[in-house]
């Protein structure tokens, strides 16, 4: 998944009308906005779960967060 797509999706979650994010999720998403480090598989799964939980589309080919 591309860095611009990750940042755009993180921003979409952070600015969602009713995000109901935990503090930990907010820290994670904020970190994604400034990090150039690729996501680990665990981070990709969590990010995909956050997107799905908040009704946002998946990021990458095949319907998951791997790309």
N, C-alpha and C positions, 0 to 999 in steps of 0.2 A: 504494500500500500504506500502511496506516495506521501511525502512529508506535507505538501500543501493540503492534501485530502484529510490527513490526520488533524492538522491544525484547524481546518474548516469545520470538521465534525466536532472537535473538542469545543470550539467556540459556539457551535450550534447548541451543544448540551449546556454550556455555561449560561447562555442567554435564552434558553428555552422558557416559554411562558410559565410553566409549572414544573421545574426540574426536580424538586424534592431530592436534591443531592445530599449525601452525607459530607461531612467535613473532609474525610479521607478521599472521597471521589472528587471533590472540588480541588483538593491539592493535586491529585493525579492529573486532572484535566488542565489545570493551570500550568503544571509542569510540562505537559505536552506542547503547550503554546510556545515554550522557550527552549525545548530540548531538540537537539539534532541527532540524538542517539536513537537508533532503531529500537522498536518495541520488542520485548521478549515475547515468547509464545503466551506466557501467562498474562502479560499486560494486554496483548491482542485479544485474548479471550474476555478479559474483564471489560475492555473498551467495547467490544462487540455486544456484550451483555448490557452495558449501560445504554448503548444506542437502541437496542431492542426494547429494553425496559421503558424507555422514554418515547417510543414510537417513531424513532428516526431510522432512516434506511441504513442497511449495512454498507460498508465502505468499498469492498473489493470484489474481484471476480469470484464467482462461485458462492456468493452470498455470505462470506465470512470476512473476518478482518485480516486474513492473510493476503499478501500481495506481492 
